[in-house]
């Protein structure tokens, strides 16, 4: 059984920082990429950032320069700086097992609320 365990969510003021972690465990033959998505109320889930096994990263335009995704083995991290109100959402960790498919596994999500 595959599990993605997320941690690090919470409340933060605008301009603040948070760091999310996602640890993947279980029977995953190979990980092509790990990523973070988010879903705000009334909106579709969107890709925030991803990182391949080779270290290639991809960011949504809205977080470029503010968020940094890194990875160590089967754990992915999302460092979020200069947080804005519009970053408020549930953040989901994901795992892709091949380059030509979407996420095969999802975490249960962690809430990030940016509030003054």
C-alpha positions in Angstrom: 0.0 0.0 0.0 1.3 3.4 -1.0 1.1 6.3 1.4 2.0 9.9 1.0 2.2 11.6 4.4 2.1 15.4 4.3 3.1 17.7 7.1 3.8 21.4 7.7 0.5 23.1 7.0 -1.1 25.8 9.2 -1.8 29.5 9.6 0.6 32.2 8.6 0.5 35.9 8.1 1.0 37.5 4.7 4.7 37.7 3.9 5.5 34.7 6.1 6.9 31.3 5.3 6.0 27.7 5.7 7.6 24.5 4.7 5.7 21.4 3.6 7.0 17.9 3.7 5.7 14.8 1.9 7.1 11.4 2.6 6.2 8.6 0.2 6.2 5.0 1.4 5.0 1.6 0.3 5.2 -0.3 -3.0 6.2 2.3 -5.5 8.4 0.7 -8.2 9.7 4.0 -9.4 9.0 7.7 -8.9 9.3 9.8 -12.0 8.3 13.0 -10.2 6.9 14.3 -7.0 4.7 17.4 -6.9 2.4 19.7 -5.0 -1.0 20.7 -6.1 -3.4 23.0 -4.3 -7.2 23.5 -4.3 -8.8 26.7 -3.0 -12.6 26.7 -2.2 -14.6 26.8 -5.4 -11.6 26.4 -7.6 -10.0 23.5 -9.5 -7.0 21.7 -8.3 -3.9 23.2 -9.8 -0.2 22.3 -10.0 2.0 24.4 -7.8 5.4 22.8 -8.3 6.9 19.5 -9.3 10.4 17.9 -9.3 11.6 14.9 -11.3 14.0 12.3 -10.2 16.6 14.1 -12.3 15.9 17.3 -10.4 14.1 19.2 -13.0 11.6 21.6 -11.5 8.4 23.2 -12.7 6.5 26.0 -11.0 3.1 27.6 -11.5 3.6 31.2 -12.6 1.8 32.4 -9.5 4.5 30.9 -7.2 7.6 31.3 -9.3 10.3 33.0 -7.3 8.5 32.5 -4.0 8.2 28.7 -3.6 11.0 26.2 -3.9 10.5 22.5 -4.3 13.3 20.0 -3.4 13.5 16.3 -2.9 15.5 13.8 -1.0 14.8 10.3 -1.9 11.1 9.7 -1.4 10.5 12.9 0.5 9.6 16.1 -1.2 9.6 19.6 0.4 7.9 22.8 -0.6 9.5 25.9 0.9 6.9 28.7 0.6 8.1 32.2 1.2 6.4 35.6 0.8 3.0 34.0 1.2 0.0 35.8 0.0 -3.7 35.6 0.8 -4.3 33.9 -2.5 -2.0 31.0 -1.5 -4.7 29.9 0.9 -5.7 26.4 -0.1 -5.5 22.7 0.6 -2.1 21.5 -0.6 -1.8 17.9 -1.9 1.3 15.9 -2.4 1.5 13.8 -5.5 3.6 11.1 -7.1 3.9 10.4 -10.8 5.4 7.1 -11.8 6.0 7.9 -15.5 6.6 10.9 -17.7 3.5 10.5 -19.8 0.9 10.1 -17.1 -0.6 12.3 -14.4 -0.3 11.6 -10.7 -0.8 8.0 -9.7 -0.8 8.7 -5.9 -2.1 11.5 -3.8 -1.8 12.6 -0.2 -4.8 13.5 1.8 -4.0 17.2 1.8 -2.8 19.8 4.3 -4.5 23.2 4.8 -2.5 26.4 4.4 -4.3 29.6 5.5 -2.7 33.0 4.9 -4.5 35.4 7.2 -3.7 38.6 9.0 
